[in-house]
């Protein structure tokens, strides 16, 4: 008599997992794909309900060529690099040194550090902290318009 061994794949046709259990051999088949797979296909109803703005373009991004990026300098850098190292010429007004940071390629003054001498700083823009600290030391700020 011949032994007839049917293949497991034929025996387990009615089962959901083919004898592999719930987790083993899962991959992403029978689950609709991994992650965001199929959002424009068979998971479209999910997009319609929960994330309508997922596809398409939104808003406007300015080209880098027209964005103006400020080159910044901190107060401690002005104090240390420019005044103490003697890179600033001795232009003085009422005993206060005048520093035009635009000569060095900077456009904005930030407020990190301390100012020990009364100075007049010229720049395109300043942070509130920088203005406070400069005026606290007996100095002044001059906003330049370009």
N, CA, C and O atoms as a GROMACS GRO file, in nm:
protein
  584
    1UNK      N    1   0.082  -0.118   0.000
    1UNK     CA    2   0.000   0.000   0.000
    1UNK      C    3   0.088   0.126   0.000
    1UNK      O    4   0.187   0.133   0.073
    2UNK      N    5   0.052   0.224  -0.082
    2UNK     CA    6   0.130   0.348  -0.095
    2UNK      C    7   0.086   0.448   0.012
    2UNK      O    8  -0.032   0.470   0.035
    3UNK      N    9   0.187   0.507   0.076
    3UNK     CA   10   0.157   0.610   0.176
    3UNK      C   11   0.132   0.742   0.104
    3UNK      O   12   0.216   0.790   0.028
    4UNK      N   13   0.016   0.797   0.128
    4UNK     CA   14  -0.016   0.925   0.062
    4UNK      C   15   0.002   1.038   0.165
    4UNK      O   16  -0.075   1.052   0.260
    5UNK      N   17   0.103   1.115   0.142
    5UNK     CA   18   0.125   1.228   0.232
    5UNK      C   19   0.086   1.357   0.160
    5UNK      O   20   0.156   1.401   0.068
    6UNK      N   21  -0.022   1.416   0.200
    6UNK     CA   22  -0.061   1.542   0.137
    6UNK      C   23   0.028   1.653   0.189
    6UNK      O   24   0.071   1.652   0.305
    7UNK      N   25   0.054   1.748   0.103
    7UNK     CA   26   0.137   1.860   0.145
    7UNK      C   27   0.063   1.944   0.248
    7UNK      O   28  -0.060   1.956   0.245
    8UNK      N   29   0.141   2.002   0.339
    8UNK     CA   30   0.083   2.085   0.444
    8UNK      C   31   0.004   2.201   0.384
    8UNK      O   32  -0.101   2.241   0.436
    9UNK      N   33   0.055   2.255   0.275
    9UNK     CA   34  -0.010   2.371   0.214
    9UNK      C   35  -0.152   2.337   0.168
    9UNK      O   36  -0.238   2.424   0.161
   10UNK      N   37  -0.175   2.210   0.136
   10UNK     CA   38  -0.311   2.170   0.095
   10UNK      C   39  -0.398   2.146   0.218
   10UNK      O   40  -0.517   2.175   0.219
   11UNK      N   41  -0.334   2.093   0.320
   11UNK     CA   42  -0.410   2.062   0.441
   11UNK      C   43  -0.458   2.189   0.511
   11UNK      O   44  -0.570   2.194   0.564
   12UNK      N   45  -0.373   2.291   0.510
   12UNK     CA   46  -0.401   2.410   0.590
   12UNK      C   47  -0.464   2.525   0.511
   12UNK      O   48  -0.453   2.641   0.551
   13UNK      N   49  -0.528   2.493   0.400
   13UNK     CA   50  -0.586   2.598   0.316
   13UNK      C   51  -0.688   2.685   0.390
   13UNK      O   52  -0.698   2.805   0.364
   14UNK      N   53  -0.762   2.627   0.480
   14UNK     CA   54  -0.867   2.704   0.546
   14UNK      C   55  -0.817   2.789   0.662
   14UNK      O   56  -0.888   2.878   0.709
   15UNK      N   57  -0.695   2.763   0.708
   15UNK     CA   58  -0.646   2.839   0.823
   15UNK      C   59  -0.594   2.975   0.778
   15UNK      O   60  -0.557   2.994   0.663
   16UNK      N   61  -0.592   3.065   0.870
   16UNK     CA   62  -0.552   3.201   0.837
   16UNK      C   63  -0.401   3.213   0.823
   16UNK      O   64  -0.352   3.288   0.738
   17UNK      N   65  -0.326   3.141   0.907
   17UNK     CA   66  -0.182   3.160   0.910
   17UNK      C   67  -0.103   3.040   0.860
   17UNK      O   68   0.019   3.040   0.872
   18UNK      N   69  -0.166   2.941   0.805
   18UNK     CA   70  -0.098   2.825   0.747
   18UNK      C   71  -0.012   2.750   0.849
   18UNK      O   72   0.091   2.695   0.812
   19UNK      N   73  -0.051   2.747   0.976
   19UNK     CA   74   0.023   2.673   1.077
   19UNK      C   75   0.144   2.746   1.132
   19UNK      O   76   0.224   2.685   1.204
   20UNK      N   77   0.160   2.873   1.100
   20UNK     CA   78   0.277   2.946   1.147
   20UNK      C   79   0.248   3.033   1.268
   20UNK      O   80   0.338   3.101   1.318
   21UNK      N   81   0.128   3.033   1.317
   21UNK     CA   82   0.096   3.118   1.431
   21UNK      C   83   0.070   3.261   1.388
   21UNK      O   84   0.063   3.292   1.269
   22UNK      N   85   0.058   3.348   1.487
   22UNK     CA   86   0.019   3.486   1.458
   22UNK      C   87   0.134   3.577   1.421
   22UNK      O   88   0.114   3.672   1.344
   23UNK      N   89   0.254   3.551   1.473
   23UNK     CA   90   0.364   3.645   1.453
   23UNK      C   91   0.471   3.593   1.360
   23UNK      O   92   0.524   3.668   1.277
   24UNK      N   93   0.504   3.465   1.372
   24UNK     CA   94   0.610   3.406   1.292
   24UNK      C   95   0.578   3.417   1.143
   24UNK      O   96   0.463   3.402   1.104
   25UNK      N   97   0.676   3.441   1.062
   25UNK     CA   98   0.662   3.448   0.916
   25UNK      C   99   0.563   3.556   0.872
   25UNK      O  100   0.503   3.546   0.765
   26UNK      N  101   0.547   3.657   0.953
   26UNK     CA  102   0.443   3.754   0.919
   26UNK      C  103   0.486   3.846   0.804
   26UNK      O  104   0.411   3.862   0.708
   27UNK      N  105   0.604   3.905   0.812
   27UNK     CA  106   0.645   3.998   0.708
   27UNK      C  107   0.544   4.109   0.701
   27UNK      O  108   0.511   4.170   0.803
   28UNK      N  109   0.495   4.137   0.582
   28UNK     CA  110   0.392   4.239   0.572
   28UNK      C  111   0.279   4.196   0.480
   28UNK      O  112   0.190   4.274   0.448
   29UNK      N  113   0.285   4.070   0.438
   29UNK     CA  114   0.177   4.018   0.355
   29UNK      C  115   0.053   3.998   0.438
   29UNK      O  116   0.062   3.979   0.559
   30UNK      N  117  -0.060   4.002   0.377
   30UNK     CA  118  -0.191   3.987   0.439
   30UNK      C  119  -0.223   4.101   0.535
   30UNK      O  120  -0.328   4.101   0.599
   31UNK      N  121  -0.134   4.197   0.545
   31UNK     CA  122  -0.155   4.308   0.637
   31UNK      C  123  -0.168   4.440   0.561
   31UNK      O  124  -0.185   4.546   0.621
   32UNK      N  125  -0.160   4.432   0.431
   32UNK     CA  126  -0.173   4.555   0.352
   32UNK      C  127  -0.044   4.632   0.337
   32UNK      O  128  -0.045   4.747   0.294
   33UNK      N  129   0.069   4.571   0.372
   33UNK     CA  130   0.197   4.638   0.356
   33UNK      C  131   0.246   4.698   0.486
   33UNK      O  132   0.172   4.708   0.584
   34UNK      N  133   0.372   4.740   0.485
   34UNK     CA  134   0.435   4.796   0.604
   34UNK      C  135   0.422   4.948   0.603
   34UNK      O  136   0.441   5.012   0.499
   35UNK      N  137   0.390   5.005   0.717
   35UNK     CA  138   0.390   5.151   0.732
   35UNK      C  139   0.290   5.221   0.644
   35UNK      O  140   0.170   5.193   0.649
   36UNK      N  141   0.341   5.315   0.563
   36UNK     CA  142   0.251   5.397   0.483
   36UNK      C  143   0.232   5.342   0.342
   36UNK      O  144   0.189   5.414   0.252
   37UNK      N  145   0.263   5.214   0.325
   37UNK     CA  146   0.245   5.151   0.194
   37UNK      C  147   0.098   5.149   0.158
   37UNK      O  148   0.013   5.119   0.242
   38UNK      N  149   0.067   5.181   0.035
   38UNK     CA  150  -0.069   5.169  -0.014
   38UNK      C  151  -0.162   5.283   0.023
   38UNK      O  152  -0.283   5.270   0.008
   39UNK      N  153  -0.108   5.394   0.069
   39UNK     CA  154  -0.196   5.505   0.108
   39UNK      C  155  -0.268   5.566  -0.012
   39UNK      O  156  -0.377   5.622   0.003
   40UNK      N  157  -0.209   5.556  -0.129
   40UNK     CA  158  -0.274   5.608  -0.249
   40UNK      C  159  -0.351   5.498  -0.322
   40UNK      O  160  -0.408   5.522  -0.428
   41UNK      N  161  -0.353   5.379  -0.263
   41UNK     CA  162  -0.419   5.265  -0.327
   41UNK      C  163  -0.525   5.208  -0.234
   41UNK      O  164  -0.635   5.262  -0.223
   42UNK      N  165  -0.491   5.097  -0.167
   42UNK     CA  166  -0.592   5.026  -0.090
   42UNK      C  167  -0.616   5.086   0.049
   42UNK      O  168  -0.713   5.048   0.115
   43UNK      N  169  -0.531   5.177   0.094
   43UNK     CA  170  -0.554   5.242   0.224
   43UNK      C  171  -0.606   5.385   0.206
   43UNK      O  172  -0.592   5.469   0.294
   44UNK      N  173  -0.664   5.410   0.091
   44UNK     CA  174  -0.708   5.545   0.057
   44UNK      C  175  -0.815   5.597   0.153
   44UNK      O  176  -0.818   5.716   0.184
   45UNK      N  177  -0.901   5.509   0.200
   45UNK     CA  178  -1.008   5.553   0.290
   45UNK      C  179  -0.950   5.605   0.423
   45UNK      O  180  -1.008   5.693   0.485
   46UNK      N  181  -0.836   5.550   0.464
   46UNK     CA  182  -0.769   5.599   0.586
   46UNK      C  183  -0.724   5.744   0.565
   46UNK      O  184  -0.741   5.828   0.653
   47UNK      N  185  -0.667   5.771   0.449
   47UNK     CA  186  -0.622   5.907   0.416
   47UNK      C  187  -0.740   6.003   0.418
   47UNK      O  188  -0.730   6.113   0.472
   48UNK      N  189  -0.850   5.962   0.358
   48UNK     CA  190  -0.967   6.050   0.352
   48UNK      C  191  -1.019   6.083   0.491
   48UNK      O  192  -1.066   6.194   0.516
   49UNK      N  193  -1.010   5.988   0.581
   49UNK     CA  194  -1.066   6.010   0.714
   49UNK      C  195  -0.969   6.083   0.808
   49UNK      O  196  -1.010   6.175   0.880
   50UNK      N  197  -0.841   6.043   0.807
   50UNK     CA  198  -0.750   6.092   0.910
   50UNK      C  199  -0.644   6.192   0.865
   50UNK      O  200  -0.595   6.270   0.946
   51UNK      N  201  -0.608   6.191   0.739
   51UNK     CA  202  -0.494   6.274   0.698
   51UNK      C  203  -0.513   6.328   0.557
   51UNK      O  204  -0.437   6.293   0.466
   52UNK      N  205  -0.612   6.412   0.539
   52UNK     CA  206  -0.647   6.460   0.406
   52UNK      C  207  -0.534   6.538   0.338
   52UNK      O  208  -0.525   6.540   0.215
   53UNK      N  209  -0.448   6.601   0.416
   53UNK     CA  210  -0.342   6.683   0.358
   53UNK      C  211  -0.212   6.607   0.333
   53UNK      O  212  -0.108   6.668   0.309
   54UNK      N  213  -0.217   6.474   0.338
   54UNK     CA  214  -0.095   6.395   0.323
   54UNK      C  215  -0.035   6.410   0.183
   54UNK      O  216   0.086   6.421   0.169
   55UNK      N  217  -0.119   6.411   0.082
   55UNK     CA  218  -0.070   6.422  -0.055
   55UNK      C  219  -0.085   6.564  -0.106
   55UNK      O  220  -0.168   6.641  -0.056
   56UNK      N  221  -0.004   6.599  -0.204
   56UNK     CA  222  -0.013   6.729  -0.268
   56UNK      C  223   0.085   6.829  -0.210
   56UNK      O  224   0.153   6.802  -0.110
   57UNK      N  225   0.091   6.944  -0.274
   57UNK     CA  226   0.183   7.048  -0.231
   57UNK      C  227   0.109   7.144  -0.140
   57UNK      O  228  -0.010   7.171  -0.159
   58UNK      N  229   0.179   7.196  -0.041
   58UNK     CA  230   0.117   7.287   0.054
   58UNK      C  231   0.212   7.402   0.081
   58UNK      O  232   0.329   7.381   0.112
   59UNK      N  233   0.163   7.521   0.070
   59UNK     CA  234   0.242   7.638   0.106
   59UNK      C  235   0.345   7.675   0.002
   59UNK      O  236   0.341   7.632  -0.113
   60UNK      N  237   0.439   7.757   0.047
   60UNK     CA  238   0.539   7.814  -0.042
   60UNK      C  239   0.673   7.816   0.030
   60UNK      O  240   0.681   7.856   0.146
   61UNK      N  241   0.776   7.775  -0.037
   61UNK     CA  242   0.910   7.780   0.020
   61UNK      C  243   0.994   7.876  -0.063
   61UNK      O  244   1.017   7.854  -0.182
   62UNK      N  245   1.039   7.982   0.002
   62UNK     CA  246   1.116   8.083  -0.070
   62UNK      C  247   1.250   8.025  -0.114
   62UNK      O  248   1.314   7.953  -0.038
   63UNK      N  249   1.292   8.057  -0.236
   63UNK     CA  250   1.422   8.009  -0.282
   63UNK      C  251   1.536   8.066  -0.197
   63UNK      O  252   1.526   8.178  -0.147
   64UNK      N  253   1.643   7.990  -0.181
   64UNK     CA  254   1.755   8.034  -0.099
   64UNK      C  255   1.816   8.164  -0.151
   64UNK      O  256   1.869   8.244  -0.074
   65UNK      N  257   1.808   8.183  -0.282
   65UNK     CA  258   1.871   8.301  -0.341
   65UNK      C  259   1.810   8.431  -0.292
   65UNK      O  260   1.878   8.534  -0.290
   66UNK      N  261   1.681   8.429  -0.253
   66UNK     CA  262   1.620   8.554  -0.207
   66UNK      C  263   1.608   8.563  -0.056
   66UNK      O  264   1.562   8.664  -0.003
   67UNK      N  265   1.650   8.458   0.014
   67UNK     CA  266   1.649   8.463   0.160
   67UNK      C  267   1.771   8.540   0.208
   67UNK      O  268   1.882   8.519   0.159
   68UNK      N  269   1.749   8.628   0.304
   68UNK     CA  270   1.860   8.705   0.358
   68UNK      C  271   1.897   8.645   0.493
   68UNK      O  272   1.816   8.644   0.586
   69UNK      N  273   2.018   8.597   0.505
   69UNK     CA  274   2.063   8.536   0.629
   69UNK      C  275   2.156   8.633   0.699
   69UNK      O  276   2.256   8.678   0.643
   70UNK      N  277   2.121   8.665   0.825
   70UNK     CA  278   2.203   8.758   0.902
   70UNK      C  279   2.332   8.691   0.946
   70UNK      O  280   2.332   8.577   0.992
   71UNK      N  281   2.442   8.764   0.931
   71UNK     CA  282   2.569   8.717   0.987
   71UNK      C  283   2.578   8.784   1.123
   71UNK      O  284   2.578   8.906   1.134
   72UNK      N  285   2.585   8.702   1.228
   72UNK     CA  286   2.571   8.754   1.364
   72UNK      C  287   2.703   8.762   1.438
   72UNK      O  288   2.798   8.689   1.409
   73UNK      N  289   2.706   8.852   1.536
   73UNK     CA  290   2.821   8.866   1.625
   73UNK      C  291   2.768   8.891   1.766
   73UNK      O  292   2.672   8.967   1.784
   74UNK      N  293   2.830   8.828   1.864
   74UNK     CA  294   2.789   8.845   2.003
   74UNK      C  295   2.864   8.961   2.067
   74UNK      O  296   2.967   9.005   2.017
   75UNK      N  297   2.810   9.009   2.179
   75UNK     CA  298   2.872   9.121   2.250
   75UNK      C  299   3.012   9.084   2.299
   75UNK      O  300   3.103   9.167   2.294
   76UNK      N  301   3.030   8.961   2.347
   76UNK     CA  302   3.162   8.922   2.396
   76UNK      C  303   3.264   8.921   2.283
   76UNK      O  304   3.382   8.948   2.305
   77UNK      N  305   3.218   8.891   2.161
   77UNK     CA  306   3.309   8.892   2.046
   77UNK      C  307   3.350   9.034   2.011
   77UNK      O  308   3.465   9.061   1.977
   78UNK      N  309   3.255   9.125   2.021
   78UNK     CA  310   3.286   9.267   1.995
   78UNK      C  311   3.389   9.313   2.097
   78UNK      O  312   3.489   9.376   2.063
   79UNK      N  313   3.362   9.280   2.223
   79UNK     CA  314   3.452   9.320   2.332
   79UNK      C  315   3.590   9.258   2.316
   79UNK      O  316   3.692   9.328   2.322
   80UNK      N  317   3.594   9.128   2.295
   80UNK     CA  318   3.722   9.056   2.293
   80UNK      C  319   3.799   9.076   2.163
   80UNK      O  320   3.915   9.118   2.164
   81UNK      N  321   3.734   9.046   2.052
   81UNK     CA  322   3.804   9.047   1.923
   81UNK      C  323   3.831   9.188   1.872
   81UNK      O  324   3.942   9.218   1.826
   82UNK      N  325   3.731   9.273   1.879
   82UNK     CA  326   3.745   9.403   1.815
   82UNK      C  327   3.813   9.507   1.904
   82UNK      O  328   3.904   9.577   1.859
   83UNK      N  329   3.770   9.516   2.029
   83UNK     CA  330   3.824   9.621   2.115
   83UNK      C  331   3.958   9.580   2.176
   83UNK      O  332   4.057   9.651   2.162
   84UNK      N  333   3.962   9.465   2.244
   84UNK     CA  334   4.083   9.423   2.314
   84UNK      C  335   4.199   9.389   2.221
   84UNK      O  336   4.315   9.413   2.255
   85UNK      N  337   4.168   9.335   2.104
   85UNK     CA  338   4.275   9.298   2.010
   85UNK      C  339   4.314   9.415   1.919
   85UNK      O  340   4.405   9.404   1.837
   86UNK      N  341   4.244   9.527   1.935
   86UNK     CA  342   4.281   9.649   1.862
   86UNK      C  343   4.245   9.648   1.715
   86UNK      O  344   4.312   9.713   1.635
   87UNK      N  345   4.140   9.576   1.679
   87UNK     CA  346   4.101   9.573   1.538
   87UNK      C  347   4.014   9.693   1.501
   87UNK      O  348   3.989   9.718   1.383
   88UNK      N  349   3.968   9.766   1.602
   88UNK     CA  350   3.883   9.881   1.576
   88UNK      C  351   3.968  10.006   1.587
   88UNK      O  352   4.044  10.024   1.682
   89UNK      N  353   3.953  10.093   1.488
   89UNK     CA  354   4.027  10.219   1.493
   89UNK      C  355   3.967  10.306   1.604
   89UNK      O  356   3.850  10.292   1.638
   90UNK      N  357   4.047  10.394   1.658
   90UNK     CA  358   4.005  10.472   1.775
   90UNK      C  359   3.912  10.588   1.745
   90UNK      O  360   3.938  10.700   1.788
   91UNK      N  361   3.804  10.563   1.671
   91UNK     CA  362   3.706  10.669   1.646
   91UNK      C  363   3.624  10.682   1.774
   91UNK      O  364   3.559  10.587   1.818
   92UNK      N  365   3.628  10.800   1.833
   92UNK     CA  366   3.556  10.818   1.959
   92UNK      C  367   3.463  10.938   1.953
   92UNK      O  368   3.488  11.036   1.884
   93UNK      N  369   3.356  10.926   2.029
   93UNK     CA  370   3.259  11.034   2.040
   93UNK      C  371   3.218  11.040   2.187
   93UNK      O  372   3.164  10.943   2.239
   94UNK      N  373   3.243  11.150   2.252
   94UNK     CA  374   3.214  11.168   2.395
   94UNK      C  375   3.283  11.061   2.480
   94UNK      O  376   3.226  11.015   2.580
   95UNK      N  377   3.402  11.022   2.443
   95UNK     CA  378   3.476  10.921   2.520
   95UNK      C  379   3.427  10.779   2.497
   95UNK      O  380   3.471  10.687   2.566
   96UNK      N  381   3.338  10.760   2.402
   96UNK     CA  382   3.287  10.626   2.371
   96UNK      C  383   3.335  10.584   2.233
   96UNK      O  384   3.331  10.662   2.138
   97UNK      N  385   3.382  10.460   2.223
   97UNK     CA  386   3.433  10.409   2.096
   97UNK      C  387   3.316  10.375   2.003
   97UNK      O  388   3.216  10.318   2.047
   98UNK      N  389   3.329  10.410   1.876
   98UNK     CA  390   3.225  10.380   1.777
   98UNK      C  391   3.269  10.256   1.699
   98UNK      O  392   3.378  10.253   1.641
   99UNK      N  393   3.182  10.154   1.698
   99UNK     CA  394   3.212  10.030   1.626
   99UNK      C  395   3.103  10.006   1.523
   99UNK      O  396   2.986   9.992   1.557
  100UNK      N  397   3.144  10.001   1.396
  100UNK     CA  398   3.051   9.968   1.288
  100UNK      C  399   3.077   9.822   1.249
  100UNK      O  400   3.174   9.792   1.180
  101UNK      N  401   2.989   9.731   1.295
  101UNK     CA  402   3.013   9.588   1.271
  101UNK      C  403   2.994   9.550   1.125
  101UNK      O  404   3.041   9.444   1.082
  102UNK      N  405   2.928   9.634   1.048
  102UNK     CA  406   2.909   9.604   0.905
  102UNK      C  407   3.042   9.609   0.829
  102UNK      O  408   3.055   9.548   0.723
  103UNK      N  409   3.139   9.682   0.883
  103UNK     CA  410   3.272   9.685   0.820
  103UNK      C  411   3.338   9.547   0.824
  103UNK      O  412   3.421   9.515   0.739
  104UNK      N  413   3.300   9.468   0.923
  104UNK     CA  414   3.358   9.334   0.938
  104UNK      C  415   3.268   9.226   0.879
  104UNK      O  416   3.297   9.107   0.894
  105UNK      N  417   3.160   9.267   0.812
  105UNK     CA  418   3.072   9.172   0.745
  105UNK      C  419   2.956   9.122   0.829
  105UNK      O  420   2.886   9.029   0.788
  106UNK      N  421   2.935   9.180   0.946
  106UNK     CA  422   2.826   9.137   1.033
  106UNK      C  423   2.704   9.228   1.014
  106UNK      O  424   2.718   9.346   0.984
  107UNK      N  425   2.584   9.168   1.032
  107UNK     CA  426   2.463   9.248   1.016
  107UNK      C  427   2.380   9.255   1.143
  107UNK      O  428   2.300   9.348   1.160
  108UNK      N  429   2.397   9.158   1.234
  108UNK     CA  430   2.314   9.154   1.355
  108UNK      C  431   2.400   9.134   1.479
  108UNK      O  432   2.495   9.056   1.478
  109UNK      N  433   2.364   9.207   1.586
  109UNK     CA  434   2.436   9.195   1.712
  109UNK      C  435   2.349   9.118   1.811
  109UNK      O  436   2.234   9.153   1.836
  110UNK      N  437   2.407   9.010   1.867
  110UNK     CA  438   2.338   8.927   1.964
  110UNK      C  439   2.385   8.961   2.106
  110UNK      O  440   2.491   9.020   2.124
  111UNK      N  441   2.305   8.924   2.205
  111UNK     CA  442   2.330   8.970   2.342
  111UNK      C  443   2.410   8.879   2.433
  111UNK      O  444   2.402   8.896   2.554
  112UNK      N  445   2.485   8.784   2.381
  112UNK     CA  446   2.561   8.696   2.469
  112UNK      C  447   2.691   8.763   2.511
  112UNK      O  448   2.766   8.814   2.428
  113UNK      N  449   2.717   8.763   2.640
  113UNK     CA  450   2.840   8.824   2.692
  113UNK      C  451   2.812   8.954   2.765
  113UNK      O  452   2.697   8.994   2.785
  114UNK      N  453   2.923   9.022   2.805
  114UNK     CA  454   2.911   9.148   2.879
  114UNK      C  455   2.983   9.258   2.804
  114UNK      O  456   3.076   9.234   2.728
  115UNK      N  457   2.937   9.380   2.829
  115UNK     CA  458   3.006   9.497   2.775
  115UNK      C  459   3.061   9.572   2.895
  115UNK      O  460   2.986   9.612   2.984
  116UNK      N  461   3.193   9.592   2.897
  116UNK     CA  462   3.256   9.658   3.012
  116UNK      C  463   3.285   9.804   2.985
  116UNK      O  464   3.299   9.883   3.078
  117UNK      N  465   3.293   9.842   2.857
  117UNK     CA  466   3.324   9.980   2.821
  117UNK      C  467   3.204  10.042   2.750
  117UNK      O  468   3.130   9.973   2.681
  118UNK      N  469   3.186  10.172   2.767
  118UNK     CA  470   3.076  10.237   2.693
  118UNK      C  471   3.112  10.246   2.544
  118UNK      O  472   3.211  10.309   2.508
  119UNK      N  473   3.032  10.183   2.461
  119UNK     CA  474   3.059  10.183   2.316
  119UNK      C  475   2.933  10.219   2.240
  119UNK      O  476   2.821  10.201   2.287
  120UNK      N  477   2.954  10.271   2.121
  120UNK     CA  478   2.843  10.297   2.029
  120UNK      C  479   2.856  10.194   1.917
  120UNK      O  480   2.958  10.189   1.849
  121UNK      N  481   2.752  10.114   1.899
  121UNK     CA  482   2.757  10.006   1.800
  121UNK      C  483   2.662  10.037   1.686
  121UNK      O  484   2.545  10.070   1.707
  122UNK      N  485   2.714  10.026   1.563
  122UNK     CA  486   2.631  10.044   1.443
  122UNK      C  487   2.610   9.908   1.379
  122UNK      O  488   2.706   9.834   1.355
  123UNK      N  489   2.484   9.873   1.351
  123UNK     CA  490   2.452   9.746   1.285
  123UNK      C  491   2.315   9.756   1.222
  123UNK      O  492   2.239   9.849   1.248
  124UNK      N  493   2.284   9.657   1.138
  124UNK     CA  494   2.154   9.654   1.072
  124UNK      C  495   2.043   9.619   1.170
  124UNK      O  496   1.935   9.676   1.165
  125UNK      N  497   2.072   9.522   1.263
  125UNK     CA  498   1.971   9.485   1.362
  125UNK      C  499   2.037   9.438   1.492
  125UNK      O  500   2.153   9.399   1.494
  126UNK      N  501   1.958   9.444   1.599
  126UNK     CA  502   2.004   9.408   1.733
  126UNK      C  503   1.897   9.324   1.801
  126UNK      O  504   1.778   9.338   1.771
  127UNK      N  505   1.938   9.238   1.894
  127UNK     CA  506   1.840   9.171   1.978
  127UNK      C  507   1.812   9.262   2.097
  127UNK      O  508   1.890   9.353   2.127
  128UNK      N  509   1.698   9.238   2.164
  128UNK     CA  510   1.660   9.322   2.278
  128UNK      C  511   1.765   9.317   2.388
  128UNK      O  512   1.800   9.418   2.448
  129UNK      N  513   1.816   9.196   2.414
  129UNK     CA  514   1.918   9.177   2.518
  129UNK      C  515   2.044   9.258   2.487
  129UNK      O  516   2.103   9.319   2.576
  130UNK      N  517   2.084   9.257   2.360
  130UNK     CA  518   2.205   9.329   2.320
  130UNK      C  519   2.188   9.479   2.344
  130UNK      O  520   2.278   9.545   2.397
  131UNK      N  521   2.072   9.532   2.306
  131UNK     CA  522   2.045   9.675   2.326
  131UNK      C  523   2.048   9.709   2.475
  131UNK      O  524   2.108   9.809   2.515
  132UNK      N  525   1.984   9.625   2.557
  132UNK     CA  526   1.982   9.646   2.703
  132UNK      C  527   2.124   9.653   2.759
  132UNK      O  528   2.157   9.744   2.834
  133UNK      N  529   2.206   9.555   2.723
  133UNK     CA  530   2.341   9.546   2.779
  133UNK      C  531   2.430   9.661   2.734
  133UNK      O  532   2.510   9.712   2.813
  134UNK      N  533   2.417   9.700   2.609
  134UNK     CA  534   2.499   9.811   2.558
  134UNK      C  535   2.462   9.941   2.628
  134UNK      O  536   2.549  10.017   2.669
  135UNK      N  537   2.332   9.966   2.643
  135UNK     CA  538   2.286  10.089   2.709
  135UNK      C  539   2.317  10.087   2.859
  135UNK      O  540   2.343  10.192   2.919
  136UNK      N  541   2.314   9.968   2.918
  136UNK     CA  542   2.346   9.952   3.060
  136UNK      C  543   2.491   9.991   3.089
  136UNK      O  544   2.522  10.043   3.196
  137UNK      N  545   2.579   9.966   2.993
  137UNK     CA  546   2.721   9.997   3.008
  137UNK      C  547   2.752  10.142   2.973
  137UNK      O  548   2.867  10.185   2.976
  138UNK      N  549   2.647  10.218   2.939
  138UNK     CA  550   2.667  10.360   2.905
  138UNK      C  551   2.689  10.384   2.757
  138UNK      O  552   2.730  10.492   2.717
  139UNK      N  553   2.660  10.284   2.676
  139UNK     CA  554   2.677  10.297   2.532
  139UNK      C  555   2.547  10.329   2.462
  139UNK      O  556   2.448  10.366   2.525
  140UNK      N  557   2.550  10.315   2.330
  140UNK     CA  558   2.431  10.344   2.250
  140UNK      C  559   2.432  10.256   2.125
  140UNK      O  560   2.537  10.205   2.085
  141UNK      N  561   2.315  10.240   2.064
  141UNK     CA  562   2.305  10.162   1.940
  141UNK      C  563   2.253  10.250   1.827
  141UNK      O  564   2.168  10.336   1.848
  142UNK      N  565   2.306  10.226   1.709
  142UNK     CA  566   2.259  10.297   1.590
  142UNK      C  567   2.218  10.193   1.488
  142UNK      O  568   2.301  10.113   1.442
  143UNK      N  569   2.088  10.194   1.452
  143UNK     CA  570   2.039  10.100   1.351
  143UNK      C  571   2.063  10.157   1.213
  143UNK      O  572   2.021  10.269   1.182
  144UNK      N  573   2.130  10.080   1.131
  144UNK     CA  574   2.158  10.122   0.994
  144UNK      C  575   2.051  10.068   0.901
  144UNK      O  576   2.006   9.955   0.917
  145UNK      N  577   2.012  10.146   0.804
  145UNK     CA  578   1.915  10.103   0.704
  145UNK      C  579   1.989  10.074   0.574
  145UNK      O  580   2.073  10.153   0.531
  146UNK      N  581   1.957   9.961   0.514
  146UNK     CA  582   2.022   9.924   0.387
  146UNK      C  583   1.927   9.943   0.272
  146UNK      O  584   1.964   9.917   0.158
   0.00000   0.00000   0.00000
